């Protein structure tokens, strides 16, 4: 039965990322389709531009053929107006290198890029320029005329703009899909985290009820056992084997008594009682009560903080005792940072492996040869009752660093 939650924790993130991958693939397929379509439209627009240029050229030829002689300025302006909607923007008549007449505004100077094999149609600053030459003869018999035509490829530009717009819409759609996927995954991850937290609370509640029953059932018989063993030990001669055995019974009874007390402290769910407390003095008093080498730094401690001093003292004693056992010297520090009271206890031991940094706060998990494995579980519960958090990190000087943060209430 305990395998199922582990599978759920592993499958849920994979399922979430599969959703992201699916949305990303859909978005990439959309982008690829729109890009391919745009490329096809761009190629088609080039053909449309050449077709538009040739159509206007034929229209201008036809208009010139209808004239009695060389076109006058009004004739050129009339032709420009007649074909303005088709993109015609400029007309110029040239005879033997001399400008005879023009209508409209020519494009500014720019590099001309030929768009046909023979270079007859060129592109300058977004306009198409056509040189039509030579006209064999106008009706007035004059020869060696040529006409310069400039036009805007309106239809081709509209096609290209529409294709670019489609590409932009596709990119936005892809970004939207990716955003939706990320939101869904984060929501699922948050839901899974909340479900795991509820499961942990249910498990702790069940464990607490069982522990409370066991502790109460064991406590009274254990007290009797311990008392009688102590009396028996005093009655036996010192140095004899029976006395040593009686003393061992007393020691084991004391250890069981400590276990029952730890169980009762663990299941205690009463509300904390906050009072203005000097956290520096509290840390100093708690740390000094632990045998061993402890360095205390309270220089940056705030003057007071709303705490349950008895419960917080229990946390500090437990952390300092663990640090001294892991690798002295232990170091206890308290300070105020960003509106939170920060209590740190560091050691010079081997540190805590990454995979155990969450497990060590679970009940009955311990790396000691002796101990109940409830100390850090009790510490977490007390800190969380204060609205804070506790975690373990790498100590920069080597070893482990436990950090508890308690916000202002």
MONOR-V315588 format. One line per field, one symbol per residue. psi: psi as a letter, one per 40 degrees, with the letter a starting at -180 (. if undefined). A space follows every 10 residues. Layout:
psi->???
This chain:
psi->dedddddddd dddddddddd dddddddddd dddddddddd dddddddddd dddddddddd dddddeidai hidddddddd ddeddeeheh hhhhhfehhd iiiahiiihi hhhheideed hihhfeihhh hhiihdhiee eiifiihhhh ihgddddddd dddddddddd dddddddddd dddddddddd dddddddddd dddddddddd dddddddddd dddddddddd dddddiihei dddddddddd dddddddddd ddddddehei iigiihihdd dddddddeeh hihhhhhede iidiihigdd dddddddddd ddddddgiii hhihihhfei hhhhhiifae ihideeddde eihehieidi iefedddddd dddddeeaii ihihhdeiai hhhhhhih.
